[in-house]
Amino acid sequence: MIRAATVDDLPALGEIQGSSSWTPRSYLDHDCSVAASDGKIAGFLVSRRTAPDEREILNIAVAPPFRRQGIAKELLQEQMGRWPSKNWFLEVRESNVAAINLYESIGFRPSGRRPDYYTNPAEAAIVMSFFS
């Protein structure tokens, strides 16, 4: 089940995200969807409108026990269906091959690279774009 995130979901979002520059409270300032399974938050996706026909995925995460079950793909498809923008963008760690493969399976393509974008550890980001 995918639904809009609420204040009650903030503790679970914090646990799932681990260390990040984002705080769960800030997610509610944007469009945040959660995936729930048996009453537990399994994952979430946060996006925002950046221009009239453009959106950016700010964060997506799935709790370890729920990974490799298609939840991230469902979250992406739900947000992209709810916000039918022509252009979508995101950044992903260069080493996160599983995420890159997921994004490519939906139609995202690499469109740039940001050196030293991430910290802990320092790593480049691959900018990925989806144009419909």
C-alpha positions as CSV (number, residue, x, y, z in Angstrom):
1,M,0.0,0.0,0.0
2,I,1.4,3.4,-0.9
3,R,0.0,6.6,0.7
4,A,1.0,10.1,1.6
5,A,3.4,10.4,4.6
6,T,2.1,11.8,7.8
7,V,3.7,13.2,11.0
8,D,3.2,9.8,12.6
9,D,5.5,8.2,10.0
10,L,8.5,10.5,10.9
11,P,10.2,8.0,13.3
12,A,10.1,5.2,10.8
13,L,11.4,7.5,8.0
14,G,14.3,8.4,10.2
15,E,15.2,4.8,10.8
16,I,15.0,3.9,7.2
17,Q,17.1,6.8,5.9
18,G,20.0,6.3,8.2
19,S,22.5,9.1,8.0
20,S,21.6,11.8,5.5
21,S,21.7,15.6,5.2
22,W,17.9,15.5,5.1
23,T,15.7,15.3,8.2
24,P,12.4,13.4,8.1
25,R,10.6,16.5,9.3
26,S,11.7,18.3,6.1
27,Y,10.2,15.6,3.9
28,L,6.7,16.7,4.8
29,D,7.5,20.1,3.2
30,H,7.6,18.2,-0.1
31,D,5.7,15.4,-1.7
32,C,6.4,12.3,0.4
33,S,4.9,8.9,-0.2
34,V,5.4,5.9,2.0
35,A,5.0,2.2,1.3
36,A,3.5,0.2,4.1
37,S,3.4,-3.5,4.6
38,D,1.6,-5.2,7.5
39,G,1.4,-1.8,9.3
40,K,5.1,-1.1,9.0
41,I,6.7,1.6,6.9
42,A,8.7,-0.3,4.3
43,G,10.0,2.6,2.3
44,F,9.5,6.2,1.2
45,L,10.0,8.6,-1.7
46,V,10.3,12.4,-1.5
47,S,10.0,14.6,-4.6
48,R,9.4,18.2,-5.3
49,R,8.4,20.4,-8.2
50,T,11.3,22.5,-9.5
51,A,9.7,24.1,-12.6
52,P,6.2,24.0,-14.2
53,D,6.8,20.7,-15.9
54,E,9.8,19.4,-13.9
55,R,10.2,17.3,-10.7
56,E,13.2,16.2,-8.7
57,I,13.4,13.0,-6.6
58,L,15.1,14.1,-3.4
59,N,15.3,10.8,-1.6
60,I,14.1,7.3,-1.9
61,A,14.9,4.5,0.6
62,V,13.6,1.0,1.5
63,A,14.2,-0.6,4.8
64,P,16.6,-3.6,4.6
65,P,14.0,-6.3,5.3
66,F,11.9,-5.1,2.4
67,R,14.5,-4.6,-0.3
68,R,14.5,-6.5,-3.6
69,Q,10.7,-6.8,-3.4
70,G,9.8,-4.1,-6.0
71,I,8.9,-1.5,-3.4
72,A,11.2,1.2,-4.7
73,K,9.9,0.7,-8.2
74,E,6.3,0.9,-7.0
75,L,7.1,4.2,-5.1
76,L,8.7,5.7,-8.3
77,Q,5.8,4.6,-10.5
78,E,3.2,6.0,-8.0
79,Q,4.9,9.4,-7.8
80,M,5.5,9.6,-11.5
81,G,1.8,8.8,-12.1
82,R,0.6,11.2,-9.5
83,W,2.8,14.0,-10.8
84,P,2.9,13.5,-14.6
85,S,5.7,16.0,-15.3
86,K,7.6,15.7,-18.5
87,N,11.0,15.9,-16.9
88,W,12.3,14.1,-13.8
89,F,15.7,14.3,-12.3
90,L,17.6,12.6,-9.5
91,E,21.2,12.0,-8.2
92,V,22.4,8.6,-7.2
93,R,25.7,7.4,-5.7
94,E,28.1,6.3,-8.5
95,S,28.6,3.0,-6.7
96,N,24.9,2.2,-6.2
97,V,24.6,-0.1,-9.2
98,A,21.3,-1.6,-8.0
99,A,19.6,1.8,-7.9
100,I,21.1,2.9,-11.2
101,N,19.7,-0.3,-12.8
102,L,16.3,0.3,-11.2
103,Y,16.2,3.9,-12.5
104,E,17.2,2.8,-16.0
105,S,14.5,0.1,-16.0
106,I,11.9,2.8,-15.6
107,G,13.5,5.0,-18.3
108,F,15.9,7.3,-16.5
109,R,19.2,7.8,-18.3
110,P,22.5,9.2,-17.0
111,S,22.8,12.9,-17.9
112,G,25.7,14.2,-15.8
113,R,28.1,13.6,-13.0
114,R,28.7,15.6,-9.8
115,P,32.2,15.0,-8.3
116,D,32.3,14.8,-4.5
117,Y,28.6,15.2,-4.2
118,Y,28.2,12.7,-1.3
119,T,30.1,12.5,2.0
120,N,30.6,9.6,4.4
121,P,32.2,8.3,2.2
122,A,33.0,11.0,-0.4
123,E,31.7,9.9,-3.7
124,A,30.5,11.3,-7.0
125,A,26.8,11.4,-8.0
126,I,25.4,10.4,-11.3
127,V,22.6,12.7,-12.4
128,M,19.8,10.8,-14.1
129,S,17.0,12.3,-16.1
130,F,13.7,11.0,-17.4
131,F,12.0,12.9,-20.3
132,S,8.6,11.9,-21.5
